């Protein structure tokens, strides 16, 4: 029995191809999501390690300041530079980890007739 320009067989064949394509897309999407999840976990771990290192640098800086020890001007400048750079890297890593952990919203499908 024909249904317009397409036979039922042609329509079923087309639907099977669509189903197969959708299955392939779903499989690929799951693989991409798994890779992104692994990358996010690694980034969160790195960010945590950087934040820990920054805390240790800040603690060392406070300990030296509170101990009454006097650093040479060059050593103090080096310590200050390391502390500043550490804080900057920690902030950048935290921002990157936050961005990576944010859920991704898929785009909306086009309106019918588009």
C-alpha positions as CSV (number, residue, x, y, z in Angstrom):
1,X,0.0,0.0,0.0
2,X,1.4,3.4,-1.0
3,X,1.2,6.4,1.2
4,X,1.8,9.4,-1.0
5,X,5.1,9.5,-2.7
6,X,6.6,7.1,-0.1
7,X,5.9,3.4,0.5
8,X,5.7,2.1,4.0
9,X,8.9,0.2,3.3
10,X,10.7,3.3,2.3
11,X,9.5,5.1,5.4
12,X,10.5,2.2,7.7
13,X,13.9,2.1,6.0
14,X,14.3,5.9,6.6
15,X,13.2,5.5,10.3
16,X,15.8,2.7,10.8
17,X,18.6,4.9,9.4
18,X,17.5,7.8,11.7
19,X,17.4,5.4,14.7
20,X,20.9,4.1,13.8
21,X,22.3,7.6,13.4
22,X,20.7,8.7,16.7
23,X,22.2,5.6,18.5
24,X,25.7,6.5,17.1
25,X,25.3,10.2,18.2
26,X,24.2,9.0,21.7
27,X,27.3,6.7,21.9
28,X,29.6,9.5,20.8
29,X,28.0,12.0,23.2
30,X,28.5,9.6,26.1
31,X,32.2,9.2,25.2
32,X,32.6,13.0,25.0
33,X,30.9,13.5,28.3
34,X,33.1,10.8,30.0
35,X,36.2,12.6,28.6
36,X,34.9,16.0,29.8
37,X,34.1,14.5,33.3
38,X,37.6,13.1,33.5
39,X,39.2,16.4,32.5
40,X,37.1,18.3,35.0
41,X,38.1,15.9,37.8
42,X,41.8,16.4,36.9
43,X,41.4,20.1,36.7
44,X,39.6,20.2,40.1
45,X,42.5,18.1,41.6
46,X,45.1,20.4,40.1
47,X,43.2,23.5,41.3
48,X,43.1,22.0,44.8
49,X,46.8,21.2,44.8
50,X,47.6,24.8,43.7
51,X,45.3,26.2,46.4
52,X,47.1,24.0,49.0
53,X,50.5,25.2,47.7
54,X,49.3,28.8,47.9
55,X,48.2,28.3,51.5
56,X,51.6,26.9,52.4
57,X,53.4,29.9,50.8
58,X,51.1,32.3,52.6
59,X,51.8,30.5,55.9
60,X,55.5,30.6,55.3
61,X,55.4,34.3,54.6
62,X,53.4,34.9,57.8
63,X,55.7,32.6,59.8
64,X,58.8,34.5,58.6
65,X,57.1,37.9,59.3
66,X,56.1,36.8,62.8
67,X,59.4,35.1,63.7
68,X,61.3,38.3,63.9
69,X,63.7,37.0,61.3
70,X,64.9,39.5,58.9
71,X,65.3,38.6,55.3
72,X,67.6,40.5,53.0
73,X,65.8,42.9,50.7
74,X,66.4,40.6,47.8
75,X,65.0,37.6,49.7
76,X,62.0,39.5,50.9
77,X,61.3,40.7,47.3
78,X,61.6,37.1,46.0
79,X,59.2,35.8,48.7
80,X,56.7,38.6,48.0
81,X,56.9,37.9,44.2
82,X,56.4,34.1,44.8
83,X,53.4,34.9,47.1
84,X,51.8,37.2,44.6
85,X,52.3,34.8,41.7
86,X,51.0,31.9,43.8
87,X,47.8,33.8,44.7
88,X,47.3,34.8,41.0
89,X,47.8,31.2,39.8
90,X,45.5,29.9,42.5
91,X,42.8,32.3,41.5
92,X,43.1,31.4,37.8
93,X,43.0,27.7,38.6
94,X,40.0,28.1,40.8
95,X,38.2,30.1,38.0
96,X,39.1,27.5,35.4
97,X,37.9,24.6,37.7
98,X,34.6,26.4,38.3
99,X,34.1,27.0,34.6
100,X,34.9,23.4,33.8
101,X,32.5,22.1,36.4
102,X,29.6,24.3,35.2
103,X,26.9,22.2,33.4
104,X,26.7,22.6,29.7
105,X,23.3,23.3,28.4
106,X,22.7,21.9,24.9
107,X,21.3,24.2,22.3
108,X,17.6,24.2,21.7
109,X,16.5,22.4,18.6
110,X,15.4,24.6,15.7
111,X,11.7,25.6,15.6
112,X,9.7,23.3,13.3
113,X,9.6,24.6,9.8
114,X,13.1,26.1,10.0
